Amino acid sequence: MATILVKNLPEDLLKELKRLKVELGCRTWAELLAKLVESGREIALSEEKLKDMRTGIQGFLKLKGIVSNKWTSYPTVLEETRRSRDHEAR
């Protein structure tokens, strides 16, 4: 079996490949490469996965709205720094 050496791979791409390897249940990099080639460079998401993603997005948008409504004015850098230091001290 031939060996493939990949150099200068960006860190974010490597993280994404590692995530895909786990998500697709591949034990080796060769298995991942085979699945990616077989998929025709298109990975289909199941309806359940799409539903979970939509639910997560809607939850995030609701949270953004709740947090934004609690602001009395735009926070300053000084206020946020003090708030974060106070939170770390607890």
GIWOPE-V748426 format. One record per pair of residues at least 24 apart in sequence whose C-alpha atoms are under 6 Angstrom apart, sorted by the first residue. I is the first residue (numbers start at 1). GAP is how many residues later the second one is. Records with the same first field share a line. If there is no record, write none. Layout:
# GIWOPE-V748426
I->GAP / GAP
This chain:
# GIWOPE-V748426
none
